[in-house]
Amino acid sequence: MSETADILIVGTGNFAARILFDLVATADAPTRIAIAGRNAQRLAWLATAARARVHMFRRPVTVASRVVAPTEPDAVTDLLSR
């Protein structure tokens, strides 16, 4: 995730997925969404599924993902500064 995002979703659970999928299906304006979490496999699946919805619904949304270990020093600070 090297560029800024309009919306940052932290987490890879069901609630995060619902928010992500609703946003990518309904956004009318160009929107950059970033999703961050510690579960790399789930994060990759969420990003892929979100990009598929962007394509299906023809929305002006880009999705980026980043694995973040919240126990690492400065991990959250680094994420927010990007």
C-alpha positions as CSV (number, residue, x, y, z in Angstrom):
1,M,0.0,0.0,0.0
2,S,2.2,2.8,-1.2
3,E,-0.3,5.5,-2.0
4,T,-2.8,7.3,0.2
5,A,-6.3,6.0,0.7
6,D,-9.7,7.8,1.1
7,I,-10.9,5.0,3.4
8,L,-8.9,2.7,5.6
9,I,-10.5,-0.5,7.0
10,V,-8.6,-2.2,9.7
11,G,-9.4,-5.9,10.2
12,T,-10.3,-8.9,8.2
13,G,-13.4,-10.2,9.9
14,N,-17.0,-10.4,8.8
15,F,-17.8,-6.8,9.8
16,A,-14.8,-5.5,7.8
17,A,-15.8,-7.6,4.8
18,R,-19.3,-6.3,4.8
19,I,-18.2,-2.7,4.9
20,L,-15.6,-3.3,2.2
21,F,-18.0,-5.1,-0.1
22,D,-20.8,-2.6,0.4
23,L,-18.4,0.3,-0.3
24,V,-17.0,-1.2,-3.5
25,A,-20.5,-2.0,-4.8
26,T,-22.0,1.4,-4.2
27,A,-19.3,4.1,-4.6
28,D,-20.2,6.6,-7.3
29,A,-17.1,8.8,-7.1
30,P,-13.5,7.7,-7.5
31,T,-12.5,6.1,-4.2
32,R,-9.3,4.5,-2.9
33,I,-9.9,1.9,-0.2
34,A,-7.2,0.3,1.8
35,I,-7.7,-2.8,4.0
36,A,-5.2,-3.8,6.6
37,G,-5.0,-6.8,8.9
38,R,-2.7,-9.4,10.3
39,N,-4.2,-12.5,8.5
40,A,-2.4,-12.4,5.1
41,Q,-4.5,-15.2,3.6
42,R,-7.8,-13.6,4.5
43,L,-6.5,-10.2,3.5
44,A,-5.6,-11.4,0.1
45,W,-9.0,-13.1,-0.4
46,L,-10.8,-9.9,0.7
47,A,-8.9,-7.7,-1.7
48,T,-9.5,-10.1,-4.6
49,A,-13.2,-10.4,-3.8
50,A,-13.5,-6.6,-3.5
51,R,-11.7,-6.1,-6.9
52,A,-14.1,-8.6,-8.4
53,R,-17.1,-6.6,-7.2
54,V,-15.5,-3.4,-8.5
55,H,-15.3,-5.0,-11.9
56,M,-18.8,-6.6,-11.7
57,F,-20.5,-3.3,-10.6
58,R,-18.2,-1.1,-12.8
59,R,-17.4,1.2,-9.9
60,P,-14.5,3.8,-9.8
61,V,-12.8,2.2,-6.9
62,T,-9.3,0.9,-6.3
63,V,-8.5,-1.5,-3.5
64,A,-5.1,-1.9,-1.8
65,S,-4.2,-4.2,1.1
66,R,-1.4,-4.4,3.6
67,V,-0.5,-7.0,6.2
68,V,0.1,-5.3,9.6
69,A,1.2,-6.9,12.8
70,P,-0.3,-4.7,15.5
71,T,2.2,-6.0,18.1
72,E,5.2,-4.7,16.1
73,P,6.4,-1.3,17.4
74,D,5.1,1.6,15.3
75,A,3.1,-0.7,13.0
76,V,-0.1,1.2,13.4
77,T,1.6,4.6,13.3
78,D,3.4,3.6,10.1
79,L,0.1,2.4,8.6
80,L,-1.7,5.6,9.4
81,S,1.2,7.8,8.2
82,R,1.0,6.2,4.8
